[in-house]
Each structure stands twice: as C-alpha cells, then as structure tokens.
Amino acid sequence: MLATIDIHVISLPQSIERRDSVKEQFRRLGLSFAFFDAIDGQSNHPDLIEMDSLRFLLRNKRYPVPGEIGCYTSHWLLWKKCYELQRPIVIMEDDFEFSAHAEKILASLGDLSQKFPILKLEKAINSKIVRSFESYNKIEVLTYKRAPNVLMAYMITPGAAEKLLNGKEKFHYPVDAYLRNSWLHGVPVRGISPPLVNFGELTKPKQSTIGCRERNFPWWAVVPRLYLKNRNSIMTHLHNYIHNLSSKTFE
C-alpha cells in the first residue's frame, strides 16, 4: 500500500544511523518517501534564514543556536515546497518510530487534509488535549489547549503553508514554538489518535542534533519573556477556542 500524500523526511546527510532507521521502517511498510537534506545552521547555505537575536531573546529567554536555525530553515523550505506544489505533504524528522497504525493513517491523510489544514501525527500528550471526536476510519482528530512543542511528524496543506510563510513574528521563535502558537499564523493545529509515530531512542535529548540550548541571558530578559509568553498563551487559547467551536465530525 502506498501513501496518498508525498512524505519528506528531514535529515542531515551525515546522520547515517538515523537515515538507516528511516529507510528500514519505510521498507518494512512498503512505503515511498524522500529525504530532505537538513540545512546545517553553521553553513553558508543561501536559504539559511536570519533570526533576530534580540527579539528571539525577548520571547525565549535565550539566544538562538545554529542547530535550531537550520531546523527552522528546513521546515520553512518544505512549507514553500508544499505551497509551490499546491498539494498536501507530510513532513517528518528522522527520529521517529512508526506506530502499528502507520499504514492506515497514511492512507487516510488525503481525505483528512480536505478538512484539517495541519495535523500533528506524533503521539499526543494527554494534558494538552481539549477533546476528541471520531473523524475518519476510526482516527480521532484532537483539539488542543495549546499544541505540544514537537514537530516529529505533521501533515500540512498548501493553504496552511502559505499562512505559515506569512505569519507574524515568524523568525522570533524555534520552529515548533512558532507553529504551536496558532494565533501567530492563523491556522488551527490539531492532532490525531492513534498516532502515526511514537517517540523512540533517537528522540531522547542526548540524541538531539540541534545542539545545546542553555538559557544564558541578561537578567532583564525575564520581564519581556513573561509578558510575551502570557500574551501568546492567551491569544492562542482564544484562537483555538474559536476554531474548536466549529469542529464537527468529518464526513
């Protein structure tokens, strides 16, 4: 069975162990995919985005590190690809482990993409869920209080990609924090159960390819960080509440 939506797996070319794991998992399911060579944040890649260090500091109480700039750029370029292709795609990072439901979920995403612009496909964190409802082929679509800070796997539509590319404050956060704060780009972010992927050994912090993100910051950065964190929380909760009111069972 082949997936009905193109799958792009972000991976550094030198991450041989991770790539071998990805290839073996797709081989076992008989599914096709394409590697997207992750952008090295310490390179002089022409597409590497420029983050505003001061604005990043005010929002995150630390400065950005090259690894997360490269990570953001990789997702950013795939959003652009999705918009240019004008069809939904699945974006994955290379530290996943497929769940037992992977084939069914991948085969269902084409239909789900007709209603849901962004679906997070990793295992959900229960404390983040507002509610769920059966949507399609016994796959529940989850609504969030605020989406979890992880982008291991997600489906995105061209319309959603366009909004992410044009959102507010788009280079002032790590990419997962930008996406989860839905009020910044206007796209409701939802999850699914059962998940497409689970967290495995490669997901552990010590295995991260992003690098160390220590919070070395000036003392005064605490105040704007507190204000902006609360602002984002309130605005995202409000945005999600408004969109969740209109959530109905997929038909």
Protein Blocks (a to p, Z undefined) as FASTA:
>chain_A
ZZfbdcdddddfklmmlmmmmmmmmmmnopacdddddddfkbccfklccddfklmmmmno
pacdfklmmmmmmmmmmmmmmmmnopacddddfkbccdfklmmmmmmmmmmmmmmmbdcf
bdcdfklpmbdcdfbghiacdddfbdcdddfbccddfklmmmmmmmghklmccfklmmmm
mmlnopacddddddfbdcdfklpmklpcnbpcddbddfklmmmmmmmmmmmmmmmmmmmm
mmmmmpccdZZ
